[in-house]
């Protein structure tokens, strides 16, 4: 199949390919660039930053797929397979704040990864992570035990937001989102 941007099959294959790339980035940044916390098999990582980038660059279902597969795979690779189902759900939900901003047209710079509106989305997405894992740990262990992980979840969300801000600013300088959008249309 030749790369014809007007062909719907081409766009689907293109977005699946970019989603697979993001799933791999998310898995690597989560499983291998991480620090064990020693609490409930948890670890700190920077993988959420790649979820935020995927959420800015891909249509909703593809970004959710990349986040869920990348996050779940990371847990399996990191030896915490027990967490993979919960992580897949939580990480797919991390995409929603970004998708809402772009879908509803709440940003005046939809061709940029980092703008006045998207700058707040890592905070919202980070809260989804904190409360998602609090709920998951509470159900898997106990809620008092789950509360011990909350500070680490905030550190992880903050670190991932910082990596996202730096990466998004750099990628905006080379107009990556605009280039990817042209290829996928």
GIBELVEN-V398680 format. One record per run of one state. SS is the DSSP state (H for helix, E for strand, - for the rest). FROM is the first residue (numbers start at 1). LEN is the number of residues. Records with the same first field share a line. If there is no record, write none. Layout:
SS: FROM-LEN / FROM-LEN
This chain:
-: 1-7 / 32-2 / 37-6 / 46-1 / 58-2 / 78-3 / 95-1 / 104-14 / 141-2 / 148-2 / 174-2 / 185-1
H: 8-24 / 47-11 / 60-18 / 81-14 / 96-8 / 118-23 / 143-5 / 150-24 / 176-9
E: 34-3 / 43-3
